[in-house]
Amino acid sequence: MSWNKYYRITPLRVINLAVALSAVLVVVGFVSLCMGPANIHVKQVLLLFSDSGSIDQTTWMILFKIRLPRILLAGVVGFSLSIGGVVFQALLRNPLAEPFILGVSSGSAVGAIAAIFLGLSIDLGVPFLSFMGALFTIFLVMGIGRRQGGLESSTLLLTGVIVNAFFTAIIMFFISTTSDTRLHSILFWLYGDLSQSRYSQLSISFPIIIVVSAIVYVFSRHLNLLVGGEDSALQMGVDVELVKWLLFLGISLITGIAISFSGIIGFVGLIVPHLMRMFIGPDHRLLIPASALGGASFMIAADTLARTIISPSELPVGVVTAFLGAPFFIYLLKQRGSRWIQN
């Protein structure tokens, strides 16, 4: 029996949860702002938020031109990928579904790399083709996985793995045909690179992601019904096909935008939603905001670890999430029937 059946979901409870997780997010972001190769004391950071002193120009540049935009972008990316995982797991009724495993991330990356090779704008052209790549992958996976009785979860998952491998081959082709001067940067980006973050990226991505996330949340009750099966959802008055395609379109958009700025970062949409289910239950009215804010905190923490663990060098953040996510994926495979991963 779901834990949420013991509690009534009220707006106040949703707000309290969001406030608590937002506080965690602020703390994680502040700690991340203080950490890095340059030795900046916590007191120096606190001075920025008071009138009692000032800091030197070099410290200001490190904090506001390098670390802060990177932290904000990491939060936006984790926010987006976690919502993508929640929605995919609900629509496909499969606890292992998420953008990376279904091939959506690879398809989006192919679009982004194609835009780079075509010389399109990094702020508009790359996100647009990245979104088109994600959307094309959704249509491809669902087209192959569709059967007479509807969409088969196991078939979709297998199709996603195959499509992911195919798009990875395309990416390797692009890399093999590029010049040596661009090879390292592209490879680093493919495994998740937030080092090139800029405020201009946030000004484009943040409003779109917030609007799409709000639309997704409007359908949280529909997702609760769809988890129980499409037939029962139809009987409850849900326009199943319309809801599915609207949500797939929205998730493709925010996933494409996130990947165009960060590269391929896997397992965030797998780890965070399941951890949140363990603590708050499967009701999407709570799960969507919890996963979004939890994903932002998780991504900031992972990126902080990536840029400090081998300082002054850094790891691609996708390597860190893969180290954490691969064992978690295996655990979910072994525990697939346990109550906390059932929706």
C-alpha positions in Angstrom: 0.0 0.0 0.0 1.3 3.4 -0.9 2.5 5.6 1.9 0.5 8.5 0.5 -2.8 6.8 1.2 -2.2 7.6 4.8 -2.0 11.3 4.1 -4.3 13.7 2.3 -2.5 15.7 -0.3 -3.3 19.4 0.3 -1.8 22.6 -1.2 -0.3 23.4 2.1 1.6 20.1 2.2 2.9 20.6 -1.3 4.0 24.1 -0.4 5.7 22.9 2.8 7.6 20.2 0.9 8.6 22.7 -1.8 9.9 25.2 0.8 11.8 22.5 2.7 13.5 21.2 -0.5 14.2 24.8 -1.7 16.0 25.4 1.6 18.1 22.3 1.0 18.8 23.6 -2.6 20.0 27.0 -1.3 22.3 25.4 1.3 23.8 23.0 -1.3 24.2 25.9 -3.7 25.9 28.0 -1.1 28.3 25.2 -0.1 29.1 24.7 -3.8 29.8 28.4 -4.2 32.5 28.2 -1.5 34.2 25.1 -2.9 36.8 25.1 -5.7 40.5 25.2 -6.6 40.6 28.9 -5.4 40.7 29.1 -1.7 37.7 31.3 -0.8 36.5 31.4 2.8 32.9 31.2 3.7 33.2 34.7 5.4 34.2 36.2 2.0 31.1 34.7 0.4 28.9 36.0 3.3 30.3 39.5 2.8 28.6 39.6 -0.6 25.2 39.4 1.0 25.9 42.2 3.6 26.9 45.8 3.7 29.7 45.2 6.2 32.6 44.8 3.8 33.7 44.0 0.4 35.9 41.5 -1.4 38.6 42.0 -4.1 37.9 41.9 -7.8 39.5 38.5 -8.4 37.3 36.8 -5.8 34.3 38.6 -7.2 35.1 37.3 -10.7 35.6 33.7 -9.5 32.3 33.7 -7.6 30.0 35.6 -10.0 31.5 34.9 -13.4 32.7 31.3 -13.0 31.0 29.5 -10.1 27.6 31.0 -9.8 26.5 30.6 -13.4 27.7 27.0 -13.3 25.8 26.3 -10.1 22.6 27.8 -11.6 23.0 25.8 -14.8 23.6 22.6 -12.9 20.4 23.2 -10.9 18.4 23.9 -14.1 19.8 20.7 -15.8 19.1 18.5 -12.7 15.6 20.0 -12.4 14.8 19.2 -16.1 16.3 15.7 -16.2 14.5 14.7 -12.9 11.1 15.8 -14.2 11.8 13.9 -17.4 12.5 10.7 -15.4 9.3 11.1 -13.4 7.1 11.6 -16.5 8.7 8.8 -18.5 8.4 6.4 -15.6 4.7 7.2 -15.2 3.7 7.2 -18.9 5.6 4.0 -19.7 4.8 2.5 -16.3 8.4 1.3 -16.0 10.6 2.2 -13.0 13.7 2.0 -15.2 12.7 4.6 -17.8 14.5 7.9 -18.0 15.7 10.2 -20.8 19.3 8.7 -20.9 18.2 5.1 -21.0 15.4 5.7 -23.5 17.9 7.3 -25.9 16.4 10.8 -25.7 19.6 12.2 -24.4 21.7 10.7 -27.2 19.2 11.9 -29.8 19.3 15.4 -28.4 23.1 15.3 -28.3 23.1 14.4 -32.0 21.0 17.4 -32.8 23.3 19.7 -30.7 26.5 18.4 -32.4 24.9 18.8 -35.8 24.1 22.4 -34.9 27.7 23.0 -33.8 29.1 21.6 -37.1 26.7 23.7 -39.0 27.9 26.8 -37.2 24.6 27.7 -35.7 24.2 30.0 -32.7 25.1 28.4 -29.4 22.2 30.2 -27.6 19.4 29.5 -30.1 20.5 27.1 -33.0 22.0 24.5 -30.7 19.0 24.3 -28.3 16.6 24.2 -31.2 18.3 21.3 -33.0 18.8 19.6 -29.7 15.1 19.7 -29.0 14.3 18.4 -32.5 16.7 15.5 -31.9 15.0 14.7 -28.6 11.5 15.0 -30.2 12.6 12.8 -33.2 13.9 10.1 -30.7 10.5 10.1 -28.9 8.6 9.6 -32.1 11.1 6.9 -33.2 11.1 4.9 -29.9 7.3 5.1 -29.6 6.7 4.2 -33.2 8.9 1.1 -33.0 7.5 0.2 -29.6 3.9 0.5 -30.5 1.8 -2.7 -30.7 -1.9 -3.4 -31.4 -2.6 -3.3 -27.7 -0.8 0.0 -27.2 2.7 0.7 -25.9 4.6 -2.1 -24.3 6.9 -0.9 -21.6 9.5 -3.6 -22.0 9.6 -3.1 -25.8 10.0 0.6 -25.4 12.9 0.2 -22.9 14.7 -2.2 -25.3 14.0 0.0 -28.2 15.5 3.0 -26.3 18.6 1.0 -25.6 19.0 0.2 -29.3 18.3 3.7 -30.4 20.8 5.0 -27.8 23.5 2.7 -29.3 22.7 3.9 -32.8 22.9 7.6 -31.9 26.1 6.9 -30.0 27.5 5.5 -33.3 26.4 8.7 -35.1 28.1 10.8 -32.4 31.3 8.8 -32.8 31.2 9.4 -36.5 31.0 13.2 -36.0 33.9 13.0 -33.6 36.0 10.9 -36.0 35.5 13.4 -38.8 36.3 16.5 -36.7 39.7 18.3 -36.3 42.0 17.4 -33.5 41.6 20.9 -31.9 37.9 20.3 -31.3 38.0 16.6 -30.4 38.8 17.0 -26.7 36.2 19.7 -26.1 33.4 17.7 -27.8 34.3 14.5 -26.0 34.3 16.4 -22.7 31.0 17.9 -23.5 29.4 14.6 -24.4 30.1 13.2 -20.9 28.6 16.3 -19.3 30.4 19.6 -19.2 29.1 22.6 -17.3 32.4 24.6 -17.4 31.2 26.8 -20.3 28.0 28.0 -18.5 26.9 31.6 -19.1 24.1 33.7 -17.8 22.7 34.0 -21.4 22.0 30.3 -21.4 20.0 30.6 -18.2 18.0 33.5 -19.6 16.9 31.3 -22.4 16.4 28.0 -20.7 15.0 28.9 -17.3 11.7 30.6 -18.4 10.9 27.8 -20.8 11.7 25.0 -18.3 9.6 26.7 -15.6 6.6 27.1 -17.9 6.8 23.5 -19.2 7.3 22.2 -15.6 4.1 24.1 -14.5 2.2 22.5 -17.4 3.5 19.1 -16.4 2.4 19.7 -12.8 -1.1 20.5 -14.1 -1.3 16.9 -15.3 -0.1 15.4 -12.1 -3.5 13.9 -11.3 -3.7 12.5 -14.8 -0.3 10.8 -14.3 -1.6 9.2 -11.1 -4.4 7.7 -13.1 -2.2 6.7 -16.0 0.1 4.7 -13.7 -2.9 2.5 -12.9 -3.4 1.7 -16.6 -4.6 3.5 -19.7 -8.0 1.7 -19.7 -8.8 2.8 -16.2 -7.6 6.3 -16.9 -10.0 6.4 -20.0 -12.9 5.4 -17.8 -12.0 8.2 -15.4 -12.3 10.7 -18.3 -8.6 11.2 -19.1 -7.8 11.9 -22.8 -4.9 9.5 -22.7 -3.4 10.1 -26.1 -3.6 13.9 -25.8 -2.0 13.8 -22.3 0.7 11.5 -23.4 1.7 13.5 -26.5 1.6 16.8 -24.6 3.8 15.5 -21.9 6.2 13.8 -24.3 6.5 17.0 -26.3 7.1 19.1 -23.1 9.7 16.7 -21.8 11.5 16.6 -25.1 11.7 20.3 -25.1 13.2 20.7 -21.6 15.5 17.7 -22.1 16.7 19.0 -25.4 17.5 22.4 -23.9 19.2 20.9 -20.9 21.4 18.6 -22.9 22.3 21.3 -25.5 23.9 23.3 -22.6 25.3 20.5 -20.5 26.0 17.5 -22.8 24.9 13.9 -22.0 24.3 13.4 -18.3 22.8 10.1 -17.4 21.0 8.5 -14.5 19.8 11.8 -12.8 16.3 11.0 -14.0 16.6 7.5 -12.6 18.1 8.1 -9.2 16.3 11.2 -7.9 12.7 10.2 -8.6 13.1 6.8 -6.9 14.8 8.3 -3.9 11.9 10.7 -3.6 9.4 7.9 -3.9 11.1 6.2 -1.0 10.5 9.2 1.3 7.2 10.8 0.1 5.4 8.1 -1.9 4.3 7.9 -5.5 1.7 10.7 -5.7 2.8 12.9 -8.6 1.3 16.0 -6.9 4.2 15.7 -4.4 6.6 13.7 -6.5 7.0 16.2 -9.4 8.1 19.2 -7.3 10.1 17.0 -5.0 12.0 15.4 -7.8 12.6 18.7 -9.6 14.1 20.4 -6.5 15.9 17.2 -5.4 17.3 16.8 -8.9 18.6 20.4 -8.8 20.4 19.8 -5.5 21.7 16.4 -6.7 23.1 17.9 -9.9 24.8 20.8 -8.1 26.4 18.4 -5.6 27.5 16.1 -8.4 29.1 18.9 -10.3 30.8 20.3 -7.2 32.3 16.8 -6.7 33.3 16.7 -10.4 35.2 19.9 -10.3 36.9 19.4 -6.9 37.7 15.7 -6.5 40.9 15.9 -8.7 41.4 19.6 -8.4 42.9 21.6 -10.1 41.7 19.3 -13.0 38.1 18.3 -13.2 36.0 15.4 -14.3 33.0 15.5 -16.6 29.9 15.6 -14.4 28.4 12.7 -16.4 31.2 10.5 -15.1 30.2 11.2 -11.5 26.5 10.6 -12.2 27.3 7.3 -14.0 29.4 6.1 -11.1 26.4 6.7 -8.8 23.7 5.7 -11.3 25.0 2.4 -12.7 25.0 0.5 -9.3 21.6 2.1 -8.5 20.2 0.9 -11.9 21.4 -2.7 -11.1 19.8 -2.4 -7.7 16.5 -1.4 -9.2 16.7 -4.4 -11.6 17.1 -6.7 -8.7 14.4 -5.0 -6.6 11.9 -4.4 -9.3 9.0 -5.9 -7.5 9.5 -4.0 -4.2 6.7 -1.8 -3.1 8.6 1.5 -3.1 9.3 1.4 -6.8 5.8 0.5 -7.8 3.6 3.4 -8.8 
